[in-house]
């Protein structure tokens, strides 16, 4: 059974054409528009329907093959493969095309790194804590030399992942680095423009390391999460991203003491109201 040529009316006109075409075809496979066993349109048909060259089509199909989404049959063409039981982890290439999309990946990192720091505080060896302190010095040295410090910053967070004793965290952070590197350049470039930003980052890094060294998982989690939240806030202050979508972040980062105080106040108001009601009835 051959799938019909794709009939989308708009053409691809931006960079990374092969990535976008691969993503579009992958989405059609995921949605069932292209089913296992369907034959893909020919290179010529895909090129015509999407307004791209046949070279772009070949590159896109190669990506689909590398993801085990399609397979070639000699003399017959490319066919949609059966869904694999285990699919490789991959992000949409579009995450690299705008600052706002990079922030989405940073949110993923924030969720992960809070727990990673907490586990590191419980499990880090003395040599790993020493490695963290060396990583901090490397970041400071890079900044003092006028470098962006991206590689050193990524290495610092990689050491925290290794300190958990769980090799899967190291592998996951290593995978995310390809998406985080550009985000790091943006954030560190923004922070380098203001001395107070740079000092805040150094202080936040030290707080994470000291919490891990003190074997305090609660503090390590809090400092790691707040470091990333404040990094986003610095992007807002620096005018790199808009603040509208981030309004909920400070509330999410509200300290536990403030939350308990709010609950206590609400309970007190409820008690007073109840007492007044009883007095009126009596």
Secondary structure, DSSP 8 states (H G I E B T S, - for coil): -B------SS---SS-HHHHHHHHHHHHHHHTSS-TT-B---HHHHHHHHT--HHHHHHHHHHHHHTTSEEEETTTEEEE----SS------GGGGS-HHHHHHHHHHHHHHHHHHHHHHHHH--HHHHHHHHHHHHHHHHHHHTT---HHHHHHHHHHHHHTTT-HHHHHHHHHHHHHHHHHHHHHHHHHTT-HHHHHHHHHHHHHHHHHHHTT-HHHHHHHHHHHHHHHHHHHHHTTSS-SGGGTTHHHHT--HHHHHHHHHHHHHHHHHHHHHHHHHH-
